[in-house]
Amino acid sequence: MSSLITRLISTFCCASVLTLYACPVLAESADRSDSVTVEGRQLLRGGRPWIPHGFFQVAFAVPPTYTDQKAFYRQAYEGYSPSEYDTMKAEGADSVRMQLAQDGADPSNDKFFDASWLQQAIDAVHAARAAGLIVILSIQDEKQTGVRKEAPLPDEATRRVWTELAPIFGKDRGVLFELYNEPNDLPASDTHPDTDLPPTQEQWELWAHAMNETIKTVRDLGARNVVVADGLVHAQQLTGAPDLIDPLHQVVYAAHPYVNGPQRYADFNQTAAAWEEKFGRFSRTHPVIISEWAIGYFCDTKTPESVVNFLRYLQNHQIGLEAGLWDFEPAGFNNLTHGFPDDLHFSTFLNVEGKTCTLNDAPPDYGPGKTVESWYLTGTPPNAPQ
């Protein structure tokens, strides 16, 4: 049966846009020592319990065909080097989350599809794997990546991209398929920003249908990889999500618990009560990963201690983290790293004497980098901000 599946997939890939590099990869063995699987609410790597520690990378979040992209995306792309993965590993990472622009990877998109750029992204996945990292490959469709209007949920274009990628990586279970970055099917308003509105049952049903269709796409192509499903409200919410349908039972659910928002929400979002509400209770019965998190365009006097508490909360709940950002450094973003690519170093809460950060008034190099780095290198979150 397995040889029949291989022949069927090989027939498909030889008709694919990505023929030249899709077919050889399918010959890889599925039995790698670092294969990632799901058992109950636990992620396993090589058959052993695994709490991911990684960084997320945006080098391929915007295709070069989108000429109006912001400068820091171009810097991330032009500064990309496969050596980044060795540096990540030296900092304690065992994984990397790579964002891939949907329009740039969709062969039906006449405006933005770029085969050579897509080849670079595929090569980057292989480079990260060669460096010993697990890869979480995430499809992104946002205005900043060149689209005119964001799709709120994975759609036919998303599934076309996975139709190209699943045959390439479907034999390597060290590559996780994050089906669609930050779905959102909630209307925002001045009085109730979308971070304050819980999804309705109808919205969860629409989410589940779109996710299930996308899971079916990759499974029909023979891919056995763990799939990652982001919650609603731009992945802020998992509470209330219905179980997704996967014949292999290899689904992990993802949250992105950013603090951003008006002060009244930020005060709450920096507490364990918020983490419980957004994803913590859900994680007691489902496998959960934080596939994207950073301070972002927010920080106040509570933030350093909140970051310590957040990391300890994740450790206690056995929830992994992809922290950011590795190669993204816009002004005012309280980033994990600074100086990419030539002088990359980790930010710290302690480097500016007597100063704290509020909103976009970020002191130089202020951020959670050293605190996250400490957790990754030692295996235990620090007791105080670093």
Helices and strands as residue ranges (DSSP letters): H 2-14, H 19-25, E 36-39, E 42-45, E 48-49, E 53-57, H 71-78, H 83-90, E 95-101, H 102-105, H 115-130, E 134-140, G 143-145, H 156-169, E 175-178, G 194-196, H 201-220, E 227-230, H 232-235, E 251-255, H 263-269, H 272-275, I 276-280, H 281-283, E 288-293, H 303-316, E 320-323, E 337-338, E 345-346, H 369-378
